[in-house]
Amino acid sequence: MAMSSILNADDIKKALDAFAVADSFNHKKFFEMVGLNAKSPEDVKKVFTVLDADNSGFIEEEELKFVLKGFAKDGRDLTDKETREFLTAGDKDGDGKIGIDEFAALVKE
């Protein structure tokens, strides 16, 4: 499933452009810019499924690094610092990965 079937392609492009510089990524602002925080729980789950590249039911640290590529092929990789901050923000139970409930909470922050 393409992310543009869930979210507006122009919003995705604007958000990716806004965080094009390394170490500038802010998940709250990014989710707001792409309109994800206003989407239904079903749409948030669809986005989670796209980002869960290995279909494990979790977004692991390695998948987080490439999260922007999940929104658009030309998205940049997150830096190690951004990846760790994103994981820390989302991993509420301390298991080193983000589950669907944790992702939904992260989106709605």
C-alpha positions in Angstrom: 0.0 0.0 0.0 1.4 3.4 -0.9 1.4 6.0 1.8 -0.1 8.5 -0.7 -3.3 6.4 -0.7 -3.7 7.2 3.0 -2.2 10.7 3.2 -2.0 13.7 0.9 1.1 13.5 -1.4 1.7 17.2 -1.3 1.6 17.2 2.5 4.1 14.3 2.6 6.4 16.2 0.2 6.2 19.4 2.3 6.9 17.5 5.5 9.9 15.6 4.0 11.3 18.9 2.7 10.9 20.5 6.1 13.0 17.8 7.7 15.5 17.4 4.9 18.5 18.5 7.0 20.1 15.8 9.2 19.2 16.0 12.9 16.1 18.2 12.2 13.5 15.4 12.4 10.7 16.0 15.0 8.1 13.2 14.9 5.3 15.4 16.4 5.7 18.1 13.8 6.1 15.6 11.0 2.9 13.6 11.9 1.1 16.9 12.1 2.4 18.2 8.8 1.4 15.0 7.0 -2.0 15.1 8.7 -1.5 11.7 10.4 -2.6 13.0 13.8 -6.0 13.8 12.4 -6.6 10.4 10.8 -8.8 7.6 12.0 -7.3 4.8 14.1 -7.8 2.6 11.0 -5.7 4.9 8.9 -3.0 5.1 11.6 -2.9 1.3 11.6 -2.5 1.3 7.8 0.5 3.7 8.1 2.0 1.5 10.8 1.6 -1.5 8.5 3.5 0.3 5.8 6.3 1.2 8.1 6.6 -2.3 9.6 8.7 -3.5 6.7 9.2 -7.0 8.0 5.6 -7.5 9.1 6.7 -8.4 12.6 3.9 -6.4 14.2 6.5 -3.9 15.5 8.6 -1.1 14.1 12.1 -1.9 15.2 15.1 0.5 15.4 16.4 -0.5 12.0 12.9 0.2 10.4 12.7 3.5 12.2 16.0 4.7 10.6 14.2 4.4 7.2 10.8 5.7 8.4 10.9 8.7 6.0 11.4 6.4 3.1 8.1 4.7 4.1 6.4 8.0 3.4 8.2 8.6 0.0 11.0 6.7 -1.8 13.2 9.9 -1.8 12.9 10.4 1.9 16.2 10.5 3.7 17.5 8.1 6.4 17.2 9.3 9.9 20.5 9.9 11.7 21.4 7.5 14.6 20.6 10.3 17.0 17.1 10.9 15.4 16.4 7.2 15.4 17.3 6.8 19.1 15.2 9.8 20.0 12.2 8.5 18.0 12.5 5.1 19.5 12.8 6.5 23.0 9.7 8.6 22.5 7.6 5.7 21.2 8.8 2.7 23.1 6.7 3.0 26.3 7.2 -0.6 27.5 11.0 -0.6 27.0 11.2 -3.6 24.7 13.3 -1.8 22.1 10.6 -1.6 19.5 7.3 0.2 18.8 4.0 -1.7 18.7 0.8 -0.5 17.1 -0.6 0.8 20.3 2.6 2.7 21.1 2.6 4.1 17.5 -1.0 5.2 17.8 -0.2 7.0 21.0 2.9 8.6 19.5 0.9 9.9 16.5 -1.8 11.4 18.8 0.7 13.1 21.2 
